[in-house]
């Protein structure tokens, strides 16, 4: 069972109070009596959902995961609209932190966390949510359109007029502004000034980071200013003509919460000490972080990325990549 599977499954299975006599198998049986369908509203990318969700269903036969897939703002709007209509369908909600806050402000999340949340740093959890992913936003480019000596080293490079009509970006990535303003420049004015200079190069905006990656691979643009870092290693390995920035980036939390009126009992009980995994190990964030660090130490490429200077995660400092690995466990959209 992979680390990214464990993070999502652990959260899906954990919640607020478990009678001492209640075993996981007993809770599982109760879940089957209530219909056995878990409604998972999540920005989980399909490439990851294809391995994560079947793994959950295999562990718990008869429990079907209904994955409602959309962008962060679409999912938040949907669950809020359902609430106003008198019935929230979702059991588990997972998206970027700005979407989580919108739903939390409506009072729709369970106001308790599961025991494993104690392993998380304070900046990676709230009263209703726990971070299951750290999404890193970096620049990327098409290597057939950008010569080696012209590769960007920082976001400032995109203000050069030579990038005019060659840039694409995601219009909702406010994290770049926050990172530049609060961490790199420590000045709102300097950050806004840089983005205005970049905008003068006629940046073309497209919603959806997966679409940005495909446009870049197809050569529809020379470079992407705000791309998700996890979209590129696999494409590079497959020979796609793309590369991405390792010297500077920003990011955001992808978090998961249990809905207040989740229907399935499996969501309403703690697991005793964590989810059992292969070879009798139990999962904790700390253990997963150690495993990812060990793997990165064995890879020259990932080891080199540990020196990457991340601008910020929203308005906070991103944890050291020594502790958390270069990127997180489950990739969003």
C-alpha positions as CSV (number, residue, x, y, z in Angstrom):
1,X,0.0,0.0,0.0
2,X,1.5,3.3,-1.1
3,X,2.1,6.3,1.2
4,X,-0.3,8.5,-0.7
5,X,-3.0,5.8,-0.4
6,X,-2.4,5.7,3.3
7,X,-2.9,9.4,3.9
8,X,-6.3,9.5,2.1
9,X,-7.5,6.2,3.5
10,X,-6.4,7.0,7.0
11,X,-8.4,10.3,6.9
12,X,-11.4,8.6,5.3
13,X,-11.5,6.0,8.0
14,X,-10.9,8.2,11.0
15,X,-13.2,10.6,12.9
16,X,-14.7,11.5,16.2
17,X,-15.3,8.9,18.9
18,X,-15.0,5.1,19.0
19,X,-16.4,3.0,21.8
20,X,-13.6,0.9,23.3
21,X,-15.2,-2.4,22.2
22,X,-15.7,-1.3,18.6
23,X,-13.3,-3.0,16.3
24,X,-12.6,-1.9,12.7
25,X,-14.3,-5.0,11.4
26,X,-17.4,-4.2,13.4
27,X,-17.5,-0.6,12.2
28,X,-17.0,-1.9,8.6
29,X,-20.0,-4.2,9.0
30,X,-22.1,-1.3,10.3
31,X,-21.1,0.7,7.3
32,X,-22.4,-2.0,5.0
33,X,-25.8,-1.8,6.6
34,X,-26.1,1.9,5.8
35,X,-25.8,1.5,2.0
36,X,-22.0,1.1,1.7
37,X,-21.5,4.2,-0.5
38,X,-19.0,6.9,0.6
39,X,-19.4,10.2,-1.2
40,X,-15.9,11.7,-1.7
41,X,-15.9,15.2,-2.9
42,X,-12.3,15.8,-3.9
43,X,-9.9,17.5,-6.4
44,X,-7.9,14.2,-6.4
45,X,-6.5,13.9,-9.9
46,X,-7.9,11.0,-11.9
47,X,-4.4,9.4,-12.4
48,X,-4.2,9.1,-8.6
49,X,-7.8,8.3,-8.0
50,X,-7.4,5.3,-10.3
51,X,-5.0,3.7,-7.8
52,X,-6.1,5.1,-4.4
53,X,-9.8,4.6,-4.5
54,X,-9.8,0.9,-5.7
55,X,-7.3,0.2,-3.0
56,X,-9.8,1.5,-0.4
57,X,-12.6,-0.6,-2.0
58,X,-10.4,-3.7,-2.0
59,X,-9.6,-3.3,1.7
60,X,-13.3,-2.8,2.5
61,X,-15.4,-5.0,0.0
62,X,-18.9,-3.7,-0.4
63,X,-17.9,-0.1,0.4
64,X,-18.1,1.9,-2.9
65,X,-16.4,5.3,-3.2
66,X,-18.4,7.8,-5.2
67,X,-15.7,10.3,-6.3
68,X,-17.2,13.6,-7.2
69,X,-14.4,15.2,-9.2
70,X,-14.2,19.0,-9.9
71,X,-12.0,22.0,-9.2
72,X,-11.7,23.5,-5.7
73,X,-14.1,26.4,-6.3
74,X,-16.7,24.1,-8.0
75,X,-16.7,21.6,-5.2
76,X,-17.0,24.3,-2.5
77,X,-19.9,25.9,-4.4
78,X,-21.6,22.5,-4.9
79,X,-21.5,21.5,-1.2
80,X,-22.7,24.9,-0.1
81,X,-25.6,24.8,-2.5
82,X,-26.5,21.3,-1.3
83,X,-26.6,22.6,2.2
84,X,-28.8,25.5,1.4
85,X,-31.1,23.0,-0.4
86,X,-31.5,21.0,2.8
87,X,-29.3,18.0,2.0
88,X,-25.5,17.7,2.0
89,X,-24.6,14.6,-0.1
90,X,-20.8,14.6,0.6
91,X,-19.3,12.5,3.4
92,X,-15.7,13.5,2.9
93,X,-14.4,16.8,1.4
94,X,-10.9,17.3,0.1
95,X,-9.6,20.4,-1.7
96,X,-7.3,23.3,-1.5
97,X,-7.4,25.4,1.6
98,X,-9.3,28.3,0.2
99,X,-12.1,26.0,-0.8
100,X,-12.0,24.4,2.7
101,X,-12.3,27.7,4.4
102,X,-15.4,28.6,2.3
103,X,-17.1,25.4,3.4
104,X,-15.9,25.7,7.0
105,X,-17.4,29.2,7.3
106,X,-20.8,27.6,6.6
107,X,-20.4,25.3,9.6
108,X,-20.6,22.1,7.5
109,X,-17.5,20.3,8.8
110,X,-17.2,18.1,11.9
111,X,-15.4,20.1,14.6
112,X,-13.1,17.3,15.7
113,X,-9.9,15.6,14.5
114,X,-8.7,12.0,14.6
115,X,-5.8,11.0,16.9
116,X,-3.3,10.7,14.1
117,X,-3.6,14.5,13.6
118,X,-1.5,14.9,16.8
119,X,1.6,14.1,14.5
120,X,0.9,17.1,12.3
121,X,2.5,20.5,12.9
122,X,0.0,23.2,14.0
123,X,0.3,25.0,10.6
124,X,-0.9,21.8,8.8
125,X,-4.2,21.4,10.6
126,X,-7.2,23.4,11.7
127,X,-10.1,22.6,14.0
128,X,-11.9,20.7,11.2
129,X,-9.3,19.8,8.6
130,X,-5.9,18.2,8.3
131,X,-3.5,18.7,5.4
132,X,-3.2,15.6,3.2
133,X,-1.2,17.3,0.5
134,X,1.2,20.1,-0.1
135,X,0.8,21.4,-3.7
136,X,3.8,23.2,-5.1
137,X,3.5,25.7,-7.8
138,X,6.5,26.2,-10.1
139,X,7.3,27.4,-13.5
140,X,7.7,24.9,-16.4
141,X,8.6,25.2,-20.0
142,X,8.7,23.3,-23.4
143,X,12.3,22.4,-24.0
144,X,11.9,22.6,-27.8
145,X,10.9,26.2,-27.5
146,X,13.2,27.3,-24.7
147,X,17.0,26.9,-25.1
148,X,19.0,25.5,-22.2
149,X,20.7,28.9,-21.7
150,X,17.4,30.7,-21.7
151,X,15.7,28.6,-19.0
152,X,14.1,30.7,-16.3
153,X,15.7,30.6,-12.8
154,X,13.1,32.7,-11.0
155,X,9.7,34.2,-11.5
156,X,11.3,37.6,-12.2
157,X,12.7,36.3,-15.5
158,X,9.2,36.2,-17.0
159,X,9.1,40.0,-16.9
160,X,11.6,40.0,-19.8
161,X,9.9,41.1,-23.1
162,X,11.3,38.1,-24.9
163,X,8.5,36.0,-23.2
164,X,5.8,38.1,-24.9
165,X,2.9,36.0,-26.2
166,X,4.6,32.8,-25.0
167,X,3.3,32.4,-21.4
168,X,0.3,30.6,-19.9
169,X,-0.9,30.4,-16.3
170,X,-3.8,29.5,-14.0
171,X,-5.9,32.5,-13.2
172,X,-6.7,31.3,-9.6
173,X,-3.2,30.9,-8.3
174,X,-3.2,33.7,-5.8
175,X,-0.5,31.8,-3.8
176,X,2.1,33.3,-6.2
177,X,1.2,36.8,-5.1
178,X,1.3,35.8,-1.5
179,X,4.6,34.1,-1.8
180,X,6.2,37.0,-3.6
181,X,4.7,39.7,-1.3
182,X,5.1,38.0,2.1
183,X,8.3,36.0,1.7
184,X,10.5,36.8,-1.3
185,X,10.1,40.6,-1.5
186,X,8.4,41.2,1.9
187,X,6.6,44.0,0.0
188,X,3.1,44.0,-1.5
189,X,4.1,46.8,-3.8
190,X,7.2,45.0,-5.2
191,X,5.2,41.8,-5.7
192,X,2.4,43.6,-7.6
193,X,4.9,45.5,-9.7
194,X,6.5,42.2,-10.8
195,X,3.2,40.6,-11.7
196,X,2.2,43.7,-13.7
197,X,5.5,43.4,-15.7
198,X,4.8,39.8,-16.3
199,X,1.3,40.6,-17.4
200,X,2.6,43.0,-20.0
201,X,3.9,39.9,-21.8
202,X,0.2,39.0,-22.6
203,X,-0.1,35.9,-20.4
204,X,-2.8,33.5,-21.6
205,X,-4.9,32.1,-18.7
206,X,-6.5,28.6,-18.7
207,X,-8.4,27.0,-15.8
208,X,-7.0,23.6,-14.7
209,X,-3.4,22.7,-14.1
210,X,-3.7,19.5,-16.0
211,X,-4.7,21.4,-19.0
212,X,-1.7,23.7,-18.6
213,X,0.6,20.7,-18.6
214,X,-1.0,19.3,-21.8
215,X,-0.8,22.6,-23.6
216,X,2.8,22.9,-22.6
217,X,3.7,19.4,-23.8
218,X,1.9,20.1,-27.1
219,X,4.0,23.3,-27.6
220,X,1.0,25.7,-27.4
221,X,3.2,27.9,-25.2
222,X,6.8,28.2,-24.4
223,X,6.4,28.4,-20.6
224,X,3.9,28.1,-17.8
225,X,4.2,30.6,-15.0
226,X,2.1,28.7,-12.4
227,X,2.2,24.9,-12.9
228,X,1.9,22.1,-10.4
229,X,5.3,20.5,-9.9
230,X,3.9,17.0,-9.6
231,X,2.6,17.0,-13.1
232,X,6.1,17.0,-14.7
233,X,8.4,14.2,-13.4
234,X,6.3,11.5,-15.0
235,X,6.0,13.4,-18.3
236,X,9.8,13.9,-18.3
237,X,10.3,10.2,-17.7
238,X,8.1,9.4,-20.7
239,X,10.1,11.7,-22.9
240,X,7.8,14.7,-23.1
241,X,9.7,17.9,-24.1
242,X,9.2,19.7,-20.8
243,X,11.2,20.7,-17.8
244,X,10.4,22.7,-14.6
245,X,11.9,25.2,-12.2
246,X,13.8,23.7,-9.2
247,X,15.1,27.0,-7.8
248,X,12.0,28.8,-6.8
249,X,8.3,28.0,-6.1
250,X,5.3,28.7,-4.0
251,X,2.5,26.4,-2.8
252,X,-0.7,25.7,-0.9
253,X,-2.3,23.1,1.4
254,X,-4.6,20.5,0.1
255,X,-6.7,19.4,3.0
256,X,-9.4,16.9,4.0
257,X,-12.3,17.2,6.3
258,X,-15.3,15.0,7.4
259,X,-18.7,16.5,6.8
260,X,-20.8,17.1,9.9
261,X,-23.6,14.9,8.7
262,X,-21.5,12.1,7.2
263,X,-23.7,9.0,7.0
264,X,-21.4,6.0,7.1
265,X,-20.4,4.8,10.6
266,X,-16.9,4.1,9.3
267,X,-16.4,7.8,9.3
268,X,-17.6,8.2,12.9
269,X,-15.1,6.2,14.8
270,X,-11.4,6.4,15.5
271,X,-9.1,3.7,14.4
272,X,-7.1,2.2,17.3
273,X,-3.7,3.7,16.8
274,X,-3.7,4.2,13.0
275,X,-4.5,2.1,9.9
276,X,-2.8,-1.3,9.8
277,X,-0.5,-1.6,6.7
278,X,1.9,-4.1,5.2
279,X,4.3,-6.0,7.6
280,X,2.3,-4.9,10.6
281,X,3.4,-1.2,10.4
282,X,1.2,1.6,11.4
283,X,0.9,4.8,9.5
284,X,1.8,8.2,11.0
285,X,2.7,11.4,9.2
286,X,6.1,11.3,10.9
287,X,6.8,7.8,9.6
288,X,5.7,8.7,6.1
289,X,7.9,11.8,6.1
290,X,10.9,9.7,7.1
291,X,10.2,7.1,4.4
292,X,9.9,9.9,1.7
293,X,13.1,11.5,3.0
294,X,14.9,8.2,2.7
295,X,13.7,7.7,-0.8
296,X,14.8,11.2,-1.8
297,X,18.2,10.6,-0.3
298,X,18.6,7.7,-2.7
299,X,17.8,9.8,-5.7
300,X,20.3,12.4,-6.9
301,X,17.5,14.3,-8.6
302,X,15.3,14.6,-5.6
303,X,18.3,15.3,-3.4
304,X,19.1,18.2,-5.6
305,X,15.6,19.5,-5.2
306,X,15.9,19.7,-1.5
307,X,17.9,22.9,-2.0
308,X,14.9,24.5,-3.8
309,X,14.0,27.8,-2.3
310,X,10.2,27.7,-1.8
311,X,8.7,31.1,-1.7
312,X,5.8,30.3,0.6
313,X,2.8,28.2,1.2
314,X,-0.1,30.7,1.3
315,X,1.1,33.1,4.0
316,X,3.2,30.7,6.0
317,X,6.7,29.2,5.5
318,X,6.7,25.8,3.8
319,X,8.2,23.0,5.9
320,X,11.8,21.9,5.2
321,X,11.9,19.4,2.4
322,X,14.2,17.3,4.7
323,X,11.1,16.7,6.9
324,X,8.4,16.4,4.3
325,X,10.1,15.3,1.1
326,X,10.1,17.4,-2.1
327,X,6.3,17.2,-2.5
328,X,3.3,15.7,-0.9
329,X,1.5,12.4,-1.0
330,X,-1.8,13.0,-2.9
331,X,-2.0,15.3,-6.0
332,X,-4.9,17.6,-6.6
333,X,-6.2,19.0,-9.7
